[in-house]
Amino acid sequence: MEEMLLFGNILHDPKPPRKYRERLLTLDDLTDKELRARYRFGRNSIIRITDIVREDIEHPTQRSHSLSAEMQVLVALRFFACGGFLQVVGDTIGIDKSTVSRCVQKVSDALNAKAGQFIKWPSVQRKGDIKQGFFDNGGFPGVVGCIDGTHVRISAPSHDEPSFVNRKSYHSINTQAICDHEGRFTNGVARWPGSVHDSHIMRCSQVCAHLEESHLSVEDELILGDSGYACRSFLMTPYLRPTEPCHEKFNKELLRKLI
């Protein structure tokens, strides 16, 4: 009987009180240099990002010590910057890993919903400014963007896992991006497994179809790419086996723009 009572008491023991840890490293605690080292963004950029997503992520009240919009953005940016475990990010900032997970999800969804406002193919007027910028910086006429792919590391998926293993033997999504002369993204494709080649992603993209239709002469828009892409009428790539000084100079200037 005593054992049964003891067992019953164990089952009905109240949950331990919630512990609120002291939160560290707020926006005001760090210098601009320290912010860039930890979050890859300066103070003004972080404030700008927070203002963009504030309405979507801010809690209506401060009950239960809820995180401010600024803190949620810092948590997400820290995770994006280091790609570490949720627990490690939480310990660094002073919050639980489940809270880190919610912040990353909310900020990611909010940014993704607004991506179309910022990542868009340039207008006719904007193309003129971009072409002039590329010409002033590298002497390339008619260029409206640089294209490249980057591998975003992911956890091993349960479906079709081998397809996500890239050439460096880790799981990723191969993300294609195009940017202008100022480094602003104008197009992005983030849906292909890591094993897919950059050139294939380009061939299957909507921007490739657009350029194939719109490029009718040398005066029309061009993009620059590295040797991972096939040379096309609208896509300039380096000489694979340069034989003339002009070829070497072309490769040097083109690669300088892509780095």
ZIQUI-V459889 format. One record per helix or strand of 2 or more residues. SS is the DSSP state (hx for helix, st for strand). FROM is the first residue (numbers start at 1). LEN is the number of residues. If there is no record, write none. Layout:
BEGIN
SS|FROM|LEN / SS|FROM|LEN
END
This chain:
BEGIN
hx|2|10 / hx|27|3 / hx|32|8 / hx|43|15 / hx|63|3 / hx|69|14 / hx|86|8 / hx|97|17 / hx|115|4 / hx|124|15 / st|143|11 / hx|161|4 / st|171|9 / st|185|9 / hx|198|6 / hx|206|9 / st|222|3 / st|235|2 / hx|245|14
END
